[in-house]
């Protein structure tokens, strides 16, 4: 059975994931650490100890082939792809074997630039309703792709 795993620490699309998953009858697991405890009427919530990458490793240890993983972390996406899961970013961008190497390189170069910079780099723009709509459309399409793949 396909599961949806959400790297839920500060994830802005949990409600959208749950709404779409519920309509498709797909179970959702929200993973967070002790500093981001969540409650949900639909999803199973797993709280892990706080610590660098503790949520990431708990998620990857649970996910399997054909599961869907919602994460903004390129490293988690890379590990999910290696398990033949389907990772998606909160922007709606699908992580694939064709784009993950470039994304990982950009992450590395960005980290190097931050380490060298004395100034504060600006964070992402505030999330909008259009961002949520784009995510919902992309997430729905990914679910349909996974479900069709499983019936073939």
QUIDA-V146976 format. One record per residue. N is the residue number from 0. PHI is phi in radians with two decimals (NA if undefined). PSI is psi in radians with two decimals (none if undefined). OMEGA is omega in degrees with one decimal (none if undefined). Layout:
BEGIN
n = (N	N)
phi = (PHI	PHI)
psi = (PSI	PSI)
omega = (OMEGA	OMEGA)
END
This chain:
BEGIN
n = (0	1	2	3	4	5	6	7	8	9	10	11	12	13	14	15	16	17	18	19	20	21	22	23	24	25	26	27	28	29	30	31	32	33	34	35	36	37	38	39	40	41	42	43	44	45	46	47	48	49	50	51	52	53	54	55	56	57	58	59	60	61	62	63	64	65	66	67	68	69	70	71	72	73	74	75	76	77	78	79	80	81	82	83	84	85	86	87	88	89	90	91	92	93	94	95	96	97	98	99	100	101	102	103	104	105	106	107	108	109	110	111	112	113	114	115	116	117	118	119	120	121	122	123	124	125	126	127	128	129	130	131	132	133	134	135	136	137	138	139	140	141	142	143	144	145	146	147	148	149	150	151)
phi = (NA	-1.22	-2.10	-2.01	-1.94	-2.07	-1.29	-1.54	-1.06	1.05	-1.45	-1.44	-2.04	-1.03	-1.08	-1.15	-1.05	-1.11	-1.05	-1.25	-1.09	-1.09	-1.19	-1.73	1.01	-1.96	-1.17	-2.13	-2.12	-1.72	-1.96	-2.56	-1.73	-1.13	-1.62	-2.37	-1.11	-2.04	-2.24	-2.64	-1.49	-1.84	-1.55	-1.37	-1.93	-2.01	-1.85	-1.96	-1.01	-1.17	2.73	-0.97	1.17	-1.12	-1.16	-1.01	-1.23	-1.10	-1.14	-1.12	-1.15	-1.61	-1.27	-2.34	-0.93	1.26	-1.37	-1.93	-2.15	-1.78	-2.73	-1.75	-1.59	-1.09	-1.12	-1.11	-1.05	-1.08	-1.16	-1.11	-1.05	-1.15	-1.66	1.13	-1.61	-2.05	-1.47	-2.42	-1.45	-1.12	-1.42	1.79	-1.24	-1.47	-1.49	-2.35	-1.12	-1.41	-1.98	-1.20	-1.08	-1.12	-1.10	-1.13	-1.17	-1.08	-1.04	-1.09	-1.13	-1.14	-1.11	-1.10	-1.12	-1.12	-1.17	-1.45	-1.38	-1.59	-1.68	-1.40	-1.48	-1.22	-1.41	-1.19	-1.16	-1.06	-1.19	-2.06	-1.09	-1.08	-1.06	-1.12	-1.12	-1.05	-1.08	-1.00	-1.11	-1.18	-1.13	-1.07	-1.12	-1.15	-1.03	-1.06	-1.06	-1.14	-1.16	-1.14	-1.01	-1.23	-1.54	-1.37)
psi = (2.33	2.38	2.75	2.16	2.30	2.15	1.52	-0.06	1.92	0.51	2.14	-0.02	0.35	-0.79	-0.71	-0.74	-0.84	-0.74	-0.84	-0.71	-0.73	-0.72	-0.40	0.02	0.78	2.23	2.56	2.42	2.12	2.20	2.29	2.90	3.10	-0.25	0.01	0.83	2.30	2.81	2.56	2.48	-0.35	-0.79	2.69	2.34	2.18	2.13	2.18	2.86	2.56	2.58	2.70	2.12	0.22	-0.71	-0.74	-0.84	-0.62	-0.71	-0.88	-0.60	-0.44	-0.56	2.62	3.09	2.38	0.11	2.83	2.35	2.15	2.02	2.63	0.01	2.02	-0.60	-0.75	-0.75	-0.73	-0.78	-0.65	-0.75	-0.66	-0.39	0.14	0.55	3.07	1.65	2.56	2.45	2.73	-0.21	-0.26	-0.11	2.28	2.35	2.35	2.93	-0.39	-0.43	-0.15	-0.64	-0.77	-0.73	-0.72	-0.66	-0.74	-0.73	-0.79	-0.83	-0.65	-0.71	-0.73	-0.72	-0.71	-0.66	-0.59	-0.43	2.43	-0.30	2.79	2.23	2.43	2.46	-3.02	2.74	2.73	2.41	2.45	2.97	-0.62	-0.68	-0.77	-0.71	-0.76	-0.76	-0.85	-0.79	-0.78	-0.72	-0.75	-0.75	-0.67	-0.76	-0.80	-0.73	-0.80	-0.77	-0.66	-0.77	-0.71	-0.39	-0.21	none)
omega = (176.6	176.2	173.1	177.6	-178.5	170.3	-162.4	175.7	178.4	179.0	-175.5	-174.2	-178.2	-178.9	179.2	178.7	-177.8	-179.3	-176.9	179.1	179.9	-179.8	178.1	-180.0	177.8	179.5	179.8	173.6	176.1	178.4	178.5	176.4	-172.4	177.6	178.8	-175.5	-177.7	171.7	179.1	174.9	-177.3	-171.3	166.9	179.0	176.8	179.5	179.4	178.2	175.1	179.3	-178.9	174.0	-178.2	177.7	-178.6	-178.3	176.5	179.6	-177.0	177.6	-179.0	-172.4	-177.3	177.6	177.7	171.5	177.2	-178.1	177.3	-178.1	172.0	-176.8	-178.1	178.3	176.8	179.0	179.9	178.9	177.8	177.8	-179.5	177.1	180.0	172.5	-176.6	179.6	178.5	178.3	178.7	174.2	-176.2	179.3	176.5	171.1	-179.8	174.6	-179.3	-177.2	-172.3	-179.9	179.0	178.9	178.1	178.4	177.7	177.7	-180.0	-179.1	177.8	178.0	179.2	179.2	178.8	-179.2	-179.0	-173.7	175.6	-177.7	178.7	177.5	-178.8	178.8	-178.7	176.9	178.6	-178.3	-177.9	174.9	176.8	176.4	179.4	179.2	177.6	178.6	-178.1	-179.6	-179.2	-180.0	177.2	178.9	178.8	177.5	179.3	178.0	-178.5	-178.1	176.8	-179.8	-177.9	-179.7	-179.6	none)
END
